[in-house]
Amino acid sequence: MKYLSRVLAALPALLLAACASVPAPAPAPVSPGGAATPATAVRAPHIDRSYTSQNQDSRALYIVLHYTVLDWEKSLKVLTTGGQVSAHYLVRDNPVASYALVDENRRAWHAGASYWAGNTNLNSSSIGIEIVNPGYVDGPGGRVYAPFPQAQIDEVIALVRDIQKRHNIRPERIIGHADIAPGRKQDPGPSFPWKQFADAGLIPWPDGPLTLVKTLEHEVAPRDVAWLQDRLARIGYNVSRSGQMDVLTREVISTFQMKYRQRDISGVLDAETAALIDVASTPSAMRVSGAPENETRPYTSRW
């Protein structure tokens, strides 16, 4: 009985000690106006934007040019609905006009599986321009590519110049879809006037007199395929390193010819093509027009 009496006497003190160990409930959050807010409310971060780092550049490193292979109405539908393909801009042929379809800060789906100068997945780092053009038809006389109206080319040049200036895109990074996917893609094709873009000061171009000299050199002493593949890789192409004239190497040669030697895009390595590849893979041998003065200067900032 004495033991039970002692336990009953100590019970109130034990209960008080247990209650004291239970934490008090947290007060409800209070909004800036003073009213309580639900405990699940999410607070927006306070971001101070008074500092800006100098260590940055644009996410847009490339401009990739395409043709649509469709007329205006079909091109617009495919690029703006559920066709799983898009571009930042669409340039109409008649009447000529540029249409912004995807904000430049967002990724458009125009490049697909792609490679240029060690970079892959160019959708994430490029601005895509689709140009309304039917592409090509295969007939008894071979493949025939459709021309581009001059007014449309003038519009594309103006658009590319604007994008390049705003994003500080390097001239050798203005390329065609075929360049980043040789063999799989042909656009914008051998009818596309790349030389006009060079004359406008937008892209580098092989020095003419040096190319003539190099053509004579390659006629006298042709280089082997390993040299060719190395030089094409220096330019930026995803080319085989087999040392053999395989299918991919021929496709890359044809793609190169579509830009720099458009009258013959057979993929055959003749002395003129070898000379152009030699010059195009040597940065100091490339020239950029000094438009509007229409002069040229060595292009030395490549790579």
C-alpha positions as CSV (number, residue, x, y, z in Angstrom):
1,M,0.0,0.0,0.0
2,K,2.8,2.4,0.8
3,Y,4.3,1.8,-2.7
4,L,1.0,2.5,-4.4
5,S,0.5,5.7,-2.4
6,R,4.0,6.9,-3.5
7,V,3.2,6.3,-7.2
8,L,-0.1,8.1,-7.0
9,A,1.5,11.0,-5.3
10,A,4.2,11.3,-8.1
11,L,1.7,10.9,-11.0
12,P,0.8,14.6,-11.3
13,A,4.5,15.6,-11.6
14,L,5.1,13.0,-14.3
15,L,2.1,14.2,-16.3
16,L,3.3,17.8,-16.1
17,A,6.8,16.8,-17.3
18,A,5.3,14.9,-20.3
19,C,3.2,17.8,-21.4
20,A,6.1,20.2,-21.1
21,S,8.1,18.0,-23.7
22,V,5.4,18.3,-26.4
23,P,6.4,21.2,-28.8
24,A,3.9,24.0,-29.2
25,P,2.3,24.2,-32.7
26,A,4.0,26.6,-35.1
27,P,2.1,29.8,-35.8
28,A,0.3,30.1,-39.1
29,P,2.2,31.9,-41.8
30,V,1.3,35.6,-42.1
31,S,1.0,37.3,-45.5
32,P,2.5,40.8,-46.0
33,G,-0.9,42.3,-45.4
34,G,-1.1,40.7,-41.9
35,A,-3.6,37.9,-42.7
36,A,-2.7,34.3,-42.0
37,T,-2.1,32.2,-45.1
38,P,-2.4,28.4,-45.5
39,A,0.7,26.5,-44.4
40,T,0.9,25.0,-47.9
41,A,1.3,28.3,-49.7
42,V,4.4,28.6,-51.9
43,R,6.5,31.7,-51.4
44,A,7.9,33.3,-54.6
45,P,11.7,33.8,-54.5
46,H,13.1,37.3,-54.2
47,I,15.6,37.7,-57.1
48,D,18.0,40.6,-57.1
49,R,18.8,41.5,-60.8
50,S,21.2,44.3,-60.1
51,Y,24.3,42.3,-61.1
52,T,25.2,40.9,-64.5
53,S,28.0,38.6,-65.3
54,Q,30.3,39.4,-68.2
55,N,30.9,35.6,-68.8
56,Q,28.1,34.8,-71.1
57,D,27.0,34.7,-74.7
58,S,23.9,33.9,-76.8
59,R,22.5,30.3,-76.7
60,A,22.1,30.7,-80.5
61,L,25.5,29.7,-82.0
62,Y,24.4,28.7,-85.5
63,I,22.0,29.7,-88.2
64,V,20.7,26.8,-90.3
65,L,19.0,27.3,-93.6
66,H,16.5,24.9,-95.1
67,Y,14.0,24.7,-98.0
68,T,10.5,23.4,-97.3
69,V,9.8,21.2,-100.4
70,L,6.2,22.4,-100.0
71,D,4.2,25.4,-101.2
72,W,3.4,28.3,-98.8
73,E,0.1,27.0,-97.4
74,K,1.4,23.5,-96.7
75,S,4.7,24.8,-95.3
76,L,2.9,27.0,-92.8
77,K,0.6,24.1,-91.8
78,V,3.3,21.6,-91.3
79,L,5.5,24.0,-89.3
80,T,2.8,25.3,-87.0
81,T,0.6,22.2,-86.3
82,G,1.2,18.6,-85.2
83,G,3.8,17.7,-87.8
84,Q,6.6,17.4,-85.2
85,V,8.8,19.9,-87.1
86,S,9.2,23.7,-86.7
87,A,11.5,26.6,-87.4
88,H,12.1,29.9,-85.9
89,Y,11.3,31.7,-89.2
90,L,9.5,30.9,-92.5
91,V,10.3,33.0,-95.5
92,R,7.5,33.1,-98.1
93,D,8.2,33.2,-101.8
94,N,5.2,35.1,-103.2
95,P,4.6,37.6,-101.8
96,V,7.9,37.7,-100.1
97,A,7.7,38.0,-96.3
98,S,9.4,36.6,-93.2
99,Y,7.2,34.9,-90.5
100,A,8.3,34.3,-86.9
101,L,7.0,31.0,-85.8
102,V,9.1,30.1,-82.7
103,D,10.6,32.6,-80.3
104,E,14.4,32.7,-80.7
105,N,14.8,31.9,-77.0
106,R,13.1,28.6,-77.5
107,R,14.2,25.5,-79.3
108,A,12.6,24.8,-82.7
109,W,12.6,21.3,-84.2
110,H,14.4,21.8,-87.5
111,A,17.8,20.2,-87.4
112,G,17.2,16.6,-86.3
113,A,20.2,14.3,-86.0
114,S,23.0,16.8,-86.8
115,Y,26.7,17.5,-86.4
116,W,29.0,20.4,-87.1
117,A,32.6,21.0,-85.9
118,G,32.2,18.7,-82.9
119,N,28.8,19.9,-81.9
120,T,25.7,17.7,-82.0
121,N,22.0,18.2,-81.5
122,L,22.1,21.6,-83.2
123,N,18.4,22.2,-82.4
124,S,19.5,23.3,-79.0
125,S,22.0,25.9,-80.2
126,S,20.7,27.2,-83.5
127,I,18.1,29.4,-85.2
128,G,16.4,27.6,-88.1
129,I,15.1,29.4,-91.2
130,E,12.8,27.5,-93.5
131,I,12.5,28.9,-97.1
132,V,9.5,28.1,-99.2
133,N,10.9,26.2,-102.2
134,P,9.8,23.0,-103.9
135,G,13.2,21.4,-103.7
136,Y,14.0,19.1,-106.5
137,V,12.4,16.6,-109.0
138,D,14.0,13.6,-110.5
139,G,13.5,13.2,-114.2
140,P,14.9,11.5,-117.2
141,G,17.8,14.0,-117.4
142,G,18.6,13.7,-113.7
143,R,17.8,15.7,-110.6
144,V,16.7,19.3,-111.1
145,Y,16.6,21.8,-108.2
146,A,14.2,24.7,-108.3
147,P,15.6,28.2,-108.3
148,F,15.0,30.8,-105.6
149,P,13.4,34.1,-106.5
150,Q,15.9,37.0,-106.1
151,A,13.4,38.9,-103.9
152,Q,13.2,35.9,-101.6
153,I,17.0,35.7,-101.4
154,D,17.2,39.4,-100.6
155,E,14.8,38.8,-97.7
156,V,16.7,35.8,-96.4
157,I,20.0,37.9,-96.5
158,A,18.3,40.7,-94.5
159,L,16.9,38.2,-92.0
160,V,20.2,36.4,-91.6
161,R,22.1,39.7,-91.2
162,D,19.7,40.8,-88.4
163,I,20.0,37.5,-86.5
164,Q,23.7,37.3,-86.9
165,K,24.2,40.8,-85.6
166,R,21.9,40.4,-82.6
167,H,23.4,37.0,-81.5
168,N,27.0,37.7,-82.7
169,I,27.0,34.4,-84.7
170,R,30.4,33.7,-86.3
171,P,30.3,33.7,-90.2
172,E,31.4,30.0,-90.6
173,R,28.4,29.0,-88.4
174,I,25.8,30.1,-91.0
175,I,25.3,26.8,-92.7
176,G,22.8,24.7,-94.6
177,H,20.8,21.6,-93.4
178,A,22.8,19.5,-95.8
179,D,26.1,20.6,-94.1
180,I,25.0,19.2,-90.7
181,A,23.3,16.0,-92.1
182,P,25.2,15.2,-95.4
183,G,23.5,12.5,-97.5
184,R,20.4,12.5,-95.3
185,K,19.5,16.1,-96.3
186,Q,20.1,18.2,-99.4
187,D,18.6,21.6,-98.5
188,P,18.9,24.3,-99.3
189,G,20.5,22.6,-102.4
190,P,22.8,23.7,-105.2
191,S,20.4,26.3,-106.5
192,F,20.8,28.3,-103.3
193,P,23.1,31.3,-104.0
194,W,25.7,31.0,-101.2
195,K,28.0,33.3,-103.1
196,Q,25.6,36.1,-102.6
197,F,25.8,35.6,-98.9
198,A,29.6,35.8,-99.1
199,D,29.4,39.0,-101.2
200,A,27.1,40.4,-98.5
201,G,29.8,39.8,-95.9
202,L,27.8,37.1,-94.1
203,I,29.9,34.0,-94.7
204,P,33.6,33.4,-95.6
205,W,34.5,32.3,-99.1
206,P,37.6,30.6,-100.6
207,D,40.1,33.1,-102.1
208,G,39.8,32.9,-105.9
209,P,43.4,33.3,-107.1
210,L,44.7,30.9,-104.4
211,T,42.1,28.3,-105.5
212,L,43.4,28.5,-109.1
213,V,46.9,27.9,-107.9
214,K,45.9,25.0,-105.6
215,T,43.9,23.5,-108.5
216,L,47.1,23.2,-110.5
217,E,48.9,21.7,-107.5
218,H,46.3,19.0,-107.0
219,E,46.3,18.2,-110.7
220,V,50.1,17.5,-110.5
221,A,50.1,15.9,-107.1
222,P,46.7,14.5,-106.0
223,R,46.3,13.9,-102.2
224,D,45.1,10.6,-100.7
225,V,41.7,10.0,-99.1
226,A,43.0,10.3,-95.6
227,W,44.1,13.9,-96.3
228,L,40.7,14.6,-97.8
229,Q,38.8,13.3,-94.9
230,D,41.0,15.2,-92.4
231,R,40.4,18.5,-94.3
232,L,36.7,18.0,-94.5
233,A,36.6,17.3,-90.8
234,R,38.5,20.6,-90.2
235,I,35.8,22.5,-92.1
236,G,33.2,21.0,-89.7
237,Y,31.7,18.0,-91.6
238,N,30.9,14.7,-89.9
239,V,33.0,12.6,-92.2
240,S,34.4,9.1,-92.2
241,R,38.0,8.6,-91.2
242,S,38.3,5.2,-92.9
243,G,41.0,6.3,-95.4
244,Q,38.7,4.9,-98.1
245,M,36.4,6.7,-100.6
246,D,33.3,5.3,-98.9
247,V,29.6,6.3,-99.3
248,L,29.7,8.9,-96.5
249,T,32.8,10.6,-97.8
250,R,31.2,10.9,-101.3
251,E,28.1,12.4,-99.7
252,V,30.2,14.9,-97.8
253,I,32.0,15.9,-101.0
254,S,28.7,16.3,-102.8
255,T,27.4,18.5,-100.0
256,F,30.6,20.6,-100.1
257,Q,30.2,21.0,-103.8
258,M,26.5,22.2,-103.4
259,K,27.9,25.3,-101.7
260,Y,31.2,26.0,-103.3
261,R,31.1,24.4,-106.8
262,Q,27.5,24.1,-107.8
263,R,27.7,23.3,-111.5
264,D,28.9,19.7,-110.6
265,I,27.8,18.1,-107.4
266,S,28.5,14.5,-108.3
267,G,30.7,13.8,-105.3
268,V,33.7,13.0,-107.4
269,L,36.9,14.4,-106.1
270,D,38.5,16.3,-109.0
271,A,41.4,18.8,-108.7
272,E,39.2,21.8,-108.5
273,T,37.1,20.3,-105.6
274,A,40.3,19.2,-103.8
275,A,41.7,22.8,-104.2
276,L,38.5,24.3,-102.8
277,I,38.6,21.9,-99.8
278,D,42.2,22.8,-99.3
279,V,41.5,26.5,-99.2
280,A,38.2,26.2,-97.2
281,S,40.0,24.2,-94.5
282,T,42.7,26.9,-94.2
283,P,41.2,29.8,-92.2
284,S,43.7,32.4,-93.5
285,A,42.8,31.5,-97.1
286,M,39.2,32.3,-96.6
287,R,37.9,35.8,-97.4
288,V,35.0,37.9,-96.0
289,S,33.5,40.7,-98.1
290,G,34.0,44.2,-96.7
291,A,30.5,45.1,-97.7
292,P,29.3,47.8,-98.4
293,E,32.8,48.7,-99.7
294,N,32.7,45.4,-101.7
295,E,36.3,44.7,-100.7
296,T,37.5,41.4,-99.2
297,R,39.8,40.7,-96.2
298,P,41.3,37.6,-94.8
299,Y,39.1,35.7,-92.5
300,T,41.3,34.8,-89.5
301,S,38.9,34.3,-86.6
302,R,37.7,30.8,-87.5
303,W,38.0,28.0,-85.0
